[in-house]
Amino acid sequence: MPRQALPRLEFWYEFASTYSYLSAMRIETLARDCQLEIVWRPFLLGPIFKKLGWPTSPFNLYPSKGSYMRRDLERLCEAYGLPFTLPVPFPQQSLLAARIAHAGRNQPWIGAFTRAVFVAEFGQGLDISDEGLMADLLLETGAPAKDMLDAAQTRETKIGLRAAVCDAENRGIFGAPSFVVETGDLFWGDDRLEAALEAAAKEAS
Amino acid sequence: MPRQALPRLEFWYEFASTYSYLSAMRIETLARDCQLEIVWRPFLLGPIFKKLGWPTSPFNLYPSKGSYMRRDLERLCEAYGLPFTLPVPFPQQSLLAARIAHAGRNQPWIGAFTRAVFVAEFGQGLDISDEGLMADLLLETGAPAKDMLDAAQTRETKIGLRAAVCDAENRGIFGAPSFVVETGDLFWGDDRLEAALEAAAKEAS
């Protein structure tokens, strides 16, 4: 008898995003409790921000928003029991990590790899554009490091990640993390993760 | 024996702000449960947005953010059991309401008046720049309508409200609603109301 497909929730995340870190660390456990399948959708916010007229993160463009974000993250990480270090520079260059995650988005290790990147970046303050670090994290999470670093540089991956950015825009996404349920209803921000999970589970029942 | 002073939480709100509506409708009941005193701090976001380079609400400047805000508000209002109608135009001219609330900020009817304005605006879609509407809402909430409309136009009120905007900036405020606990710790957004109340209560204990 075929196993019934679980309802799906798309998780759109940007490796340079602090609030994506919070959701990435929490989503797989929460989704298991709700019997949902997570669709991992790594993407890049840079091209979307540029269209909004922002050459960099709004947390850098608007210092009061940036200071607040740091304090908010400190409090939230404390509440979630997560380490927090803002890497220098912020935001990090997330292109390499995003390409690897895009290439591996349907692999069983994608959750573990995603969390490993975020912990290296926002727990330890490491530089996620470093290929050596990426290789280490891939190995740690049981992924074929060399193959994935190669896969990250293929034309298919580069075009696929660009298409993911278009998909994000078509869903109305303007920030990260974002969550999209099967009806297309959009939820933005780590503080909407629980509501998105609830909506995805309700829709399916 | 003098009654012990309750710990205080500053509630910074802008009448034109949809998310301020959500907090205004909830804060007094929640504060009573936590034995906190609310310090009502009506202010204007316009001058702060102008300094950030935004001639109007970011929800108008960035259409994807605006569409999302409408959907998010619909869902939140449904969850809270509140009516929701976005007034036209959005954002509303909130200067008159803010001046009245500033002049009456320490009066016993300030919570009821604040809620009445928000319900007229976001529950019924009414024009809150209308002096007749303000008079009706003041009367409804047991406030001296004529005196308050006069007080709204005094030099003291106008200067006081401008000073409130400076106070907001000095606290690092860049959006509404915002909450400030006695140590100066800032919380932004209706989704941080519970955390702000908890921090204010904890600090006092």
Interface residues (C-beta under 8 A of the other chain):
Chain A: L52 Y62 S64 K65 S67 Y68 R71 D72 R75 E169 G172 I173 F174 D185 L186 F187 W188 G189 D191 R192 A195
Chain B: L52 Y62 S64 K65 S67 Y68 R71 D72 R75 E169 G172 I173 F174 D185 L186 F187 W188 G189 D191 R192 A195
